[in-house]
Amino acid sequence: MPSDPAIRPESGFSAQDDADLREAVALLEQDTFSETIMNTAGKFVGGGLNLVTRFVPAAYRANGSAMVADLLAKAFDKVVLTIDHDGKGLTGRRWIDAPLSSSWIDGASAILAGALGGAGGLATTAIELPVTTAFLMRAIAQIAVREGEDLRSDDAKLECLKVFALGGAPSGEAADTGYYALRLAVAEAAPKLAHKTIQDLLPRLLAKVAERFSVPVTTKIGSQAAPGVGGAAGALINLAFVDHFQRKALGHFRIRRLERRYGPDAVRGRYEQLRSEWLAARSARGPASA
């Protein structure tokens, strides 16, 4: 049993790290985006997520994952792969020391882009989505740096891309799949970099991530295209979309930080304990809290 009073005997983690891990569980397991969609766009269409997505255009339904993969590839190429090229990107000290409120993508950016997308329906959403994705890629990279990632490494850069897979489960997969199951499924598409370059791994990883990222993207497109959803609702939808992935990024990179300190097995074991507690508490609160 640890003798350090700062270590929690039941977990072997420091009190602060245990609290950080507990918060990460909530960040990674809760789907705040779907809840916002049901509360915001649902009232316009008189139903839930299934009714919202019927407004997605046929072209996207037929080729959505490929379109999303191209969207992610361009954002990854323009944002993450160029971060440290000029010495002024996220790996600079000014980003590490900056307060959280100064995030490059802030609430105002999300609201403005969402208002544009919602006001013009499908036409403006097609313009807004690549902008929002690039903003979001930058925000995820910033969170990674805050949690101790070295974005000069290819491994850390790929982890930024993997965050987009934490948006939802593809058709045929259980919707309540936990974080570690999702993480393992994505990791299988990108084995360790020992004998491969980042360019070797990108095509397969992009396809796997796009399969999952297309779930919230489809919901976002359908919501902003639904009749009656204007600029104000579009702004709320986009803000929820951005907030959702920032939460996933914070949880994911916090887990990786703790794994570097305590080891992957210890962190996963404690995570699963805390997840069970979180699920039990959510169940006790009832469906409204899910």
C-alpha positions as a Markdown table, in Angstrom:
| # | Residue | x | y | z |
|---|---|---|---|---|
| 1 | Met | 0.0 | 0.0 | 0.0 |
| 2 | Pro | 1.4 | 3.4 | -0.9 |
| 3 | Ser | 2.8 | 5.4 | 2.0 |
| 4 | Asp | 2.7 | 8.7 | 0.3 |
| 5 | Pro | -0.4 | 10.5 | 1.7 |
| 6 | Ala | -0.9 | 12.2 | -1.7 |
| 7 | Ile | -1.5 | 8.7 | -3.2 |
| 8 | Arg | -5.0 | 7.3 | -3.0 |
| 9 | Pro | -4.7 | 3.7 | -1.6 |
| 10 | Glu | -7.7 | 2.4 | -3.5 |
| 11 | Ser | -6.2 | 3.4 | -6.9 |
| 12 | Gly | -2.5 | 3.9 | -6.5 |
| 13 | Phe | -2.9 | 7.3 | -8.2 |
| 14 | Ser | -2.3 | 10.7 | -6.7 |
| 15 | Ala | -5.5 | 12.4 | -5.6 |
| 16 | Gln | -5.2 | 14.9 | -8.5 |
| 17 | Asp | -4.6 | 12.3 | -11.1 |
| 18 | Asp | -7.4 | 10.2 | -9.8 |
| 19 | Ala | -9.7 | 13.2 | -10.1 |
| 20 | Asp | -8.4 | 13.9 | -13.6 |
| 21 | Leu | -9.1 | 10.3 | -14.6 |
| 22 | Arg | -12.6 | 10.5 | -13.1 |
| 23 | Glu | -13.3 | 13.6 | -15.1 |
| 24 | Ala | -11.9 | 11.9 | -18.3 |
| 25 | Val | -14.4 | 9.1 | -17.9 |
| 26 | Ala | -17.3 | 11.6 | -18.0 |
| 27 | Leu | -15.7 | 13.5 | -20.9 |
| 28 | Leu | -15.2 | 10.3 | -23.0 |
| 29 | Glu | -18.4 | 8.4 | -22.2 |
| 30 | Gln | -21.0 | 11.1 | -22.3 |
| 31 | Asp | -22.6 | 12.0 | -25.7 |
| 32 | Thr | -23.4 | 15.7 | -25.3 |
| 33 | Phe | -23.7 | 16.3 | -29.0 |
| 34 | Ser | -26.6 | 13.9 | -29.6 |
| 35 | Glu | -28.4 | 15.4 | -26.6 |
| 36 | Thr | -28.1 | 18.9 | -28.0 |
| 37 | Ile | -29.3 | 17.8 | -31.4 |
| 38 | Met | -32.4 | 16.2 | -29.9 |
| 39 | Asn | -33.1 | 19.4 | -27.9 |
| 40 | Thr | -32.3 | 21.8 | -30.7 |
| 41 | Ala | -33.2 | 20.4 | -34.1 |
| 42 | Gly | -35.5 | 17.7 | -32.8 |
| 43 | Lys | -38.3 | 20.1 | -32.0 |
| 44 | Phe | -38.3 | 21.4 | -35.6 |
| 45 | Val | -38.7 | 17.9 | -37.1 |
| 46 | Gly | -40.8 | 16.4 | -34.3 |
| 47 | Gly | -38.5 | 13.6 | -33.6 |
| 48 | Gly | -35.1 | 12.3 | -32.7 |
| 49 | Leu | -31.8 | 11.6 | -34.5 |
| 50 | Asn | -33.3 | 9.2 | -37.0 |
| 51 | Leu | -35.7 | 11.8 | -38.3 |
| 52 | Val | -33.0 | 14.5 | -38.4 |
| 53 | Thr | -30.8 | 12.4 | -40.6 |
| 54 | Arg | -33.5 | 11.9 | -43.3 |
| 55 | Phe | -32.6 | 15.4 | -44.5 |
| 56 | Val | -29.1 | 14.3 | -45.4 |
| 57 | Pro | -28.7 | 14.5 | -49.2 |
| 58 | Ala | -28.6 | 11.2 | -51.2 |
| 59 | Ala | -25.0 | 11.9 | -52.5 |
| 60 | Tyr | -23.7 | 12.0 | -49.0 |
| 61 | Arg | -25.6 | 8.9 | -47.9 |
| 62 | Ala | -24.0 | 7.0 | -50.8 |
| 63 | Asn | -20.5 | 8.2 | -50.4 |
| 64 | Gly | -20.3 | 9.8 | -46.9 |
| 65 | Ser | -17.3 | 8.1 | -45.5 |
| 66 | Ala | -15.1 | 8.8 | -48.5 |
| 67 | Met | -16.2 | 12.5 | -48.5 |
| 68 | Val | -15.4 | 12.7 | -44.8 |
| 69 | Ala | -12.0 | 11.0 | -45.2 |
| 70 | Asp | -11.1 | 13.6 | -47.8 |
| 71 | Leu | -12.2 | 16.3 | -45.5 |
| 72 | Leu | -10.1 | 15.0 | -42.7 |
| 73 | Ala | -7.1 | 14.4 | -44.9 |
| 74 | Lys | -7.1 | 18.0 | -46.0 |
| 75 | Ala | -7.4 | 19.3 | -42.5 |
| 76 | Phe | -4.7 | 17.0 | -41.2 |
| 77 | Asp | -2.4 | 18.0 | -44.0 |
| 78 | Lys | -2.9 | 21.7 | -43.6 |
| 79 | Val | -3.0 | 21.9 | -39.8 |
| 80 | Val | -1.2 | 19.0 | -38.0 |
| 81 | Leu | 1.5 | 18.2 | -40.5 |
| 82 | Thr | 2.6 | 21.8 | -40.7 |
| 83 | Ile | 2.4 | 22.8 | -37.1 |
| 84 | Asp | 6.1 | 22.7 | -36.4 |
| 85 | His | 7.4 | 23.7 | -39.8 |
| 86 | Asp | 7.8 | 27.4 | -39.1 |
| 87 | Gly | 8.5 | 27.3 | -35.4 |
| 88 | Lys | 5.4 | 29.3 | -34.6 |
| 89 | Gly | 2.8 | 26.5 | -34.3 |
| 90 | Leu | 1.4 | 24.7 | -31.3 |
| 91 | Thr | 4.7 | 23.4 | -30.2 |
| 92 | Gly | 5.8 | 27.0 | -29.4 |
| 93 | Arg | 5.8 | 28.0 | -25.8 |
| 94 | Arg | 3.2 | 30.7 | -26.3 |
| 95 | Trp | 0.6 | 27.9 | -27.0 |
| 96 | Ile | 1.5 | 25.9 | -24.0 |
| 97 | Asp | 1.4 | 28.8 | -21.5 |
| 98 | Ala | -1.7 | 30.4 | -23.0 |
| 99 | Pro | -4.9 | 30.2 | -20.8 |
| 100 | Leu | -7.6 | 27.8 | -22.0 |
| 101 | Ser | -9.9 | 30.6 | -22.9 |
| 102 | Ser | -7.5 | 31.7 | -25.6 |
| 103 | Ser | -8.0 | 28.5 | -27.6 |
| 104 | Trp | -7.6 | 29.2 | -31.3 |
| 105 | Ile | -11.0 | 28.0 | -32.0 |
| 106 | Asp | -13.3 | 29.5 | -29.4 |
| 107 | Gly | -17.1 | 29.6 | -28.9 |
| 108 | Ala | -17.4 | 32.7 | -31.1 |
| 109 | Ser | -15.8 | 30.9 | -34.1 |
| 110 | Ala | -18.1 | 27.9 | -33.7 |
| 111 | Ile | -21.2 | 30.1 | -33.4 |
| 112 | Leu | -20.3 | 32.1 | -36.4 |
| 113 | Ala | -19.6 | 29.1 | -38.6 |
| 114 | Gly | -22.7 | 27.3 | -37.4 |
| 115 | Ala | -24.9 | 30.3 | -38.0 |
| 116 | Leu | -23.6 | 30.5 | -41.6 |
| 117 | Gly | -24.3 | 26.8 | -42.1 |
| 118 | Gly | -27.8 | 26.8 | -40.5 |
| 119 | Ala | -28.9 | 30.0 | -42.3 |
| 120 | Gly | -28.3 | 28.6 | -45.8 |
| 121 | Gly | -29.1 | 24.9 | -45.2 |
| 122 | Leu | -27.1 | 22.4 | -47.3 |
| 123 | Ala | -25.5 | 24.9 | -49.6 |
| 124 | Thr | -23.7 | 26.9 | -46.8 |
| 125 | Thr | -23.2 | 23.8 | -44.6 |
| 126 | Ala | -21.0 | 22.4 | -47.5 |
| 127 | Ile | -18.8 | 25.5 | -47.2 |
| 128 | Glu | -18.9 | 25.7 | -43.4 |
| 129 | Leu | -18.0 | 22.1 | -42.6 |
| 130 | Pro | -14.4 | 22.1 | -44.0 |
| 131 | Val | -13.7 | 25.3 | -42.1 |
| 132 | Thr | -15.1 | 23.9 | -38.8 |
| 133 | Thr | -13.1 | 20.7 | -39.3 |
| 134 | Ala | -9.9 | 22.6 | -39.8 |
| 135 | Phe | -10.6 | 24.8 | -36.8 |
| 136 | Leu | -11.4 | 21.7 | -34.8 |
| 137 | Met | -8.2 | 19.9 | -35.9 |
| 138 | Arg | -6.2 | 22.9 | -34.6 |
| 139 | Ala | -8.0 | 22.9 | -31.3 |
| 140 | Ile | -7.4 | 19.2 | -30.8 |
| 141 | Ala | -3.7 | 19.7 | -31.5 |
| 142 | Gln | -3.6 | 22.5 | -28.9 |
| 143 | Ile | -5.2 | 20.3 | -26.3 |
| 144 | Ala | -2.7 | 17.5 | -27.1 |
| 145 | Val | 0.2 | 20.0 | -26.4 |
| 146 | Arg | -1.4 | 21.0 | -23.1 |
| 147 | Glu | -1.5 | 17.4 | -22.0 |
| 148 | Gly | 2.2 | 16.9 | -22.7 |
| 149 | Glu | 2.2 | 15.5 | -26.3 |
| 150 | Asp | 5.2 | 16.3 | -28.5 |
| 151 | Leu | 3.7 | 17.1 | -31.8 |
| 152 | Arg | 7.1 | 16.8 | -33.5 |
| 153 | Ser | 6.5 | 13.1 | -33.3 |
| 154 | Asp | 4.4 | 11.3 | -35.9 |
| 155 | Asp | 2.7 | 9.2 | -33.2 |
| 156 | Ala | 1.3 | 12.3 | -31.4 |
| 157 | Lys | 0.2 | 13.7 | -34.8 |
| 158 | Leu | -1.7 | 10.5 | -35.6 |
| 159 | Glu | -3.4 | 10.6 | -32.1 |
| 160 | Cys | -4.8 | 14.0 | -33.0 |
| 161 | Leu | -6.5 | 12.4 | -36.0 |
| 162 | Lys | -7.8 | 9.5 | -34.0 |
| 163 | Val | -9.8 | 11.9 | -31.8 |
| 164 | Phe | -12.3 | 12.3 | -34.6 |
| 165 | Ala | -13.1 | 8.6 | -34.3 |
| 166 | Leu | -14.5 | 9.3 | -30.8 |
| 167 | Gly | -17.7 | 10.8 | -32.3 |
| 168 | Gly | -20.0 | 7.8 | -32.6 |
| 169 | Ala | -20.4 | 4.2 | -33.4 |
| 170 | Pro | -21.0 | 3.2 | -37.1 |
| 171 | Ser | -24.1 | 1.2 | -38.1 |
| 172 | Gly | -24.2 | -2.3 | -36.7 |
| 173 | Glu | -22.0 | -1.5 | -33.6 |
| 174 | Ala | -23.3 | -1.0 | -30.1 |
| 175 | Ala | -23.9 | 2.7 | -29.4 |
| 176 | Asp | -22.6 | 2.4 | -25.9 |
| 177 | Thr | -19.2 | 1.0 | -26.8 |
| 178 | Gly | -16.7 | 2.3 | -24.3 |
| 179 | Tyr | -13.7 | 4.5 | -24.9 |
| 180 | Tyr | -11.1 | 1.7 | -24.8 |
| 181 | Ala | -13.0 | -0.5 | -27.2 |
| 182 | Leu | -13.3 | 2.3 | -29.7 |
| 183 | Arg | -9.6 | 3.1 | -29.2 |
| 184 | Leu | -8.6 | -0.5 | -29.8 |
| 185 | Ala | -10.7 | -0.6 | -33.0 |
| 186 | Val | -9.0 | 2.4 | -34.4 |
| 187 | Ala | -5.5 | 1.4 | -33.3 |
| 188 | Glu | -5.8 | -1.8 | -35.4 |
| 189 | Ala | -5.9 | 0.4 | -38.5 |
| 190 | Ala | -2.6 | 2.1 | -37.6 |
| 191 | Pro | 0.0 | -0.3 | -36.1 |
| 192 | Lys | 3.1 | 1.2 | -34.5 |
| 193 | Leu | 5.3 | 3.4 | -36.6 |
| 194 | Ala | 8.5 | 1.3 | -36.2 |
| 195 | His | 8.7 | 0.2 | -39.8 |
| 196 | Lys | 6.2 | 2.6 | -41.5 |
| 197 | Thr | 6.0 | 6.3 | -42.2 |
| 198 | Ile | 3.1 | 8.5 | -41.3 |
| 199 | Gln | 2.2 | 8.6 | -45.0 |
| 200 | Asp | 2.1 | 4.8 | -45.2 |
| 201 | Leu | -0.4 | 4.6 | -42.4 |
| 202 | Leu | -2.6 | 7.6 | -43.3 |
| 203 | Pro | -4.9 | 6.0 | -45.9 |
| 204 | Arg | -6.1 | 3.1 | -43.8 |
| 205 | Leu | -6.3 | 5.2 | -40.7 |
| 206 | Leu | -8.3 | 7.9 | -42.4 |
| 207 | Ala | -10.8 | 5.4 | -43.7 |
| 208 | Lys | -11.2 | 3.9 | -40.2 |
| 209 | Val | -11.6 | 7.3 | -38.5 |
| 210 | Ala | -13.9 | 8.6 | -41.3 |
| 211 | Glu | -16.2 | 5.7 | -40.7 |
| 212 | Arg | -16.8 | 6.9 | -37.2 |
| 213 | Phe | -16.5 | 10.6 | -37.7 |
| 214 | Ser | -19.2 | 10.4 | -40.4 |
| 215 | Val | -21.8 | 9.5 | -37.8 |
| 216 | Pro | -21.8 | 13.0 | -36.0 |
| 217 | Val | -21.1 | 14.7 | -39.4 |
| 218 | Thr | -24.3 | 13.1 | -40.8 |
| 219 | Thr | -26.3 | 14.2 | -37.8 |
| 220 | Lys | -24.9 | 17.7 | -38.1 |
| 221 | Ile | -25.6 | 18.0 | -41.8 |
| 222 | Gly | -29.2 | 16.6 | -41.4 |
| 223 | Ser | -29.9 | 18.9 | -38.5 |
| 224 | Gln | -28.7 | 22.1 | -40.3 |
| 225 | Ala | -30.7 | 21.1 | -43.4 |
| 226 | Ala | -33.9 | 20.3 | -41.5 |
| 227 | Pro | -36.8 | 22.7 | -42.3 |
| 228 | Gly | -37.1 | 25.6 | -39.8 |
| 229 | Val | -33.5 | 25.3 | -38.6 |
| 230 | Gly | -32.1 | 28.7 | -39.1 |
| 231 | Gly | -28.9 | 30.5 | -38.2 |
| 232 | Ala | -29.5 | 30.6 | -34.4 |
| 233 | Ala | -30.2 | 26.8 | -34.2 |
| 234 | Gly | -27.3 | 26.2 | -36.6 |
| 235 | Ala | -25.0 | 28.1 | -34.3 |
| 236 | Leu | -26.0 | 26.0 | -31.3 |
| 237 | Ile | -25.6 | 22.8 | -33.3 |
| 238 | Asn | -22.1 | 23.7 | -34.4 |
| 239 | Leu | -21.1 | 24.9 | -30.9 |
| 240 | Ala | -22.2 | 21.5 | -29.6 |
| 241 | Phe | -20.3 | 19.7 | -32.4 |
| 242 | Val | -17.1 | 21.5 | -31.6 |
| 243 | Asp | -17.5 | 21.2 | -27.9 |
| 244 | His | -18.1 | 17.5 | -28.2 |
| 245 | Phe | -14.8 | 16.8 | -29.9 |
| 246 | Gln | -12.9 | 19.2 | -27.7 |
| 247 | Arg | -14.2 | 17.2 | -24.7 |
| 248 | Lys | -13.1 | 13.9 | -26.4 |
| 249 | Ala | -9.7 | 15.4 | -27.1 |
| 250 | Leu | -9.2 | 16.5 | -23.5 |
| 251 | Gly | -10.3 | 13.1 | -22.2 |
| 252 | His | -8.1 | 11.2 | -24.7 |
| 253 | Phe | -4.9 | 13.1 | -24.2 |
| 254 | Arg | -5.4 | 13.2 | -20.4 |
| 255 | Ile | -5.6 | 9.4 | -20.5 |
| 256 | Arg | -2.4 | 9.2 | -22.5 |
| 257 | Arg | -0.7 | 11.6 | -20.1 |
| 258 | Leu | -1.6 | 9.3 | -17.2 |
| 259 | Glu | -0.5 | 6.3 | -19.1 |
| 260 | Arg | 2.9 | 7.8 | -19.5 |
| 261 | Arg | 3.1 | 8.2 | -15.7 |
| 262 | Tyr | 1.4 | 5.0 | -14.4 |
| 263 | Gly | 1.5 | 2.6 | -17.3 |
| 264 | Pro | -1.4 | 1.7 | -19.7 |
| 265 | Asp | -2.6 | -1.3 | -17.7 |
| 266 | Ala | -2.9 | 0.6 | -14.4 |
| 267 | Val | -4.8 | 3.4 | -16.1 |
| 268 | Arg | -7.1 | 1.2 | -18.0 |
| 269 | Gly | -7.9 | -0.9 | -14.9 |
| 270 | Arg | -8.8 | 2.2 | -12.9 |
| 271 | Tyr | -10.7 | 3.7 | -15.8 |
| 272 | Glu | -13.0 | 0.7 | -16.1 |
| 273 | Gln | -13.7 | 0.9 | -12.3 |
| 274 | Leu | -14.6 | 4.5 | -12.6 |
| 275 | Arg | -16.6 | 3.9 | -15.8 |
| 276 | Ser | -18.7 | 1.3 | -14.0 |
| 277 | Glu | -19.4 | 3.8 | -11.2 |
| 278 | Trp | -20.3 | 6.5 | -13.8 |
| 279 | Leu | -22.7 | 4.1 | -15.7 |
| 280 | Ala | -24.4 | 3.1 | -12.4 |
| 281 | Ala | -24.8 | 6.7 | -11.4 |
| 282 | Arg | -26.2 | 7.6 | -14.8 |
| 283 | Ser | -28.6 | 4.7 | -14.7 |
| 284 | Ala | -29.8 | 5.7 | -11.2 |
| 285 | Arg | -30.6 | 9.2 | -12.5 |
| 286 | Gly | -32.8 | 7.9 | -15.2 |
| 287 | Pro | -33.1 | 8.3 | -19.0 |
| 288 | Ala | -33.1 | 12.1 | -18.9 |
| 289 | Ser | -29.5 | 12.1 | -17.8 |
| 290 | Ala | -28.2 | 9.6 | -20.4 |
